[in-house]
């Protein structure tokens, strides 16, 4: 009921359409704005996170470089005093005094390098309670020359950083994460003699990296070369778990790929889910150590403000559209109210009350013009109805005459099959389907003096003119053909007659054939018509014929004639272009390939061939309007009579 009322209300429909249009424009504009805004927010987030990540990596590298430079600057002093083992204690202590950021320094030598010092000699200076203490490392319980910090530079023969490890203080059982920079020492002869190492506490590193929070819920991590966590918001994971630990429990291809990329020293950004939440991970390597730092930012943090703004704008837009709708429906209803009265009056006129007076109107807009137009229409309506009555009567008369013309035209072509019941050697069937009530296609045949004469033709144009021209052409074929002339002479005589006084410049394409029923020889003349199809035994092909010109274009033409020695036991399909040019709703044509495909099956009879072909065309055309007349003639002459 409500829908019906809406359909009958022009103001309501206009209001809805206006609001819908405004809504579409707003949605398009807002959609584009939201799209560009989201891209801008994403770019800004990437730039912010990348900048902060670069800053923290730069700070880490600076501190690591300070430790490395301090060790590198000590290298030449160790070499200068290599023959004075006691000087190593001084050098280690001075290095710590001059570089308070270092936690410890050791100068360790190969076992027995200084015979006076015994098997172990490794002076170690370190800070404790604000003072620098000196301690000799190495014992049977702690053989330092088997430690990683000693073996790595020895084997690699180059300086390196060790993976971070937990350094436990035996006094209070506290642990601190430490990394060591190790540098190989060589003797005067260039042989390896020991290792200079400096220890660097990573407590500052954790504080530095963890302080990087571009968003409230963002956090930072750092992994070592093996993937172990060196910095993580959950302390229990430090050095106990790696970035790959979670993937062992629940396979996560994206997380594994991120871990491998960080191990390879790559930098960039990845997007995936962490604990079921969308997140962006920005990462960059600390190249001097093989470590990698990453910042994890949740999607809600990055786009939180964007989503809040979008919800606010959406609410404003909805309220605005509602306001627009009510304002528009009020304005439209007010402006179109005179139409309601006009509708009532014109409805009365529509029921036959032509003397009904229209409401007076002094408006000069479209409604006023519409009222005036209805008044003029009312005046001329009576006259129109009188004319319509006469026109309808004339139309019914013309339609009756056209139906009679259709019946006359269809009666002009042979329609009784079998055409020659007494002759078992002739299998013949034909069909003509005009595109309109009457058409311009034709076919005809007869037997005279042991010869079978036949033709099929297509007049240019459609409708009544084509049907009249068709009738003339068909009668000419029958009259001229019964004189026993050859196909080319029949074509010549018909052309001369049709071309005379042909002011309308109409013409007809025609295929004329004569078959000697005793010998099977067929003489034929093709006058601009479609070549027939020769088919049978699973094969089908178009007959290669000379085209000649259509009949009726101009007098004085002579036509080429062709001959086939024996057509017996061969099947022919003659047709007009209403077959191959039949169109469906998509304007696709039936085409010659479909014609050949349909005829490649086994031959049953001429009638069956025609009926199946028409069925195939009807299925292709569907409910599309016929584009041209369709005429088919199938002929097969056998040797049955001759053998008898």
Buried (B, 14 or more C-beta within 10 A) or exposed (E): EEEEEEEEBBBBEBBBEBBEEBBEEBEEEBEEEBEEBBEEBBEEBBEBBBEBBBEBBEBBBEBBEBBBEBBBEBBEBBEEBBEEBEBBBBBBBBBBEEBEEBBBBBBBBBEEBBEEBEBBBBBBBBBEEEEBEEBBBBEEEEBBBEBEBBBBBBEEEEBBBBBBBEBEEEEEEEEBBBBBBBBBBBBEEEEBBBBBBBBBBBEEBBEBBBEBBBBEBBBBBBBBBEBBBBBBEEEEBBBEBBBBBBBEEEEBEBBBEBBEBBBEBEBEBBEBEBEEEEBBBBBBBBEBBBBBBBBBBBBBBBBBEBEEBBEEBEEEBEEEBEEBBEEBBEBBBEEBEBBEEBEEBBEBBEEEEEEBEBEEBEEEEEBEEBBBEBEEEBEEBEEEEEEEEEEEEEEEEEEEEBEEBBEEBEEBBBEEBBBBEEBEBBBBBBBBBBBBBBBBBBBBBBBEEEBBBBBBBBBBBBBBBBBBBBBBBBBBBBEBBEEEBBBBBBBBBBBBBBBEEBEEEBBBBBBBBBBBBEEBBBBBBBBBBBBBBBBBEEEBEBBEBEEBBBBBBEEEBEBBBBEBEBBBBBBBBBBBBBBBBBBBEEEEBBBBEBBBEBBEEEBEBBBEBBBBBBEBBBEBBEEBEBBBBBBBBBBBBBEBBEEE
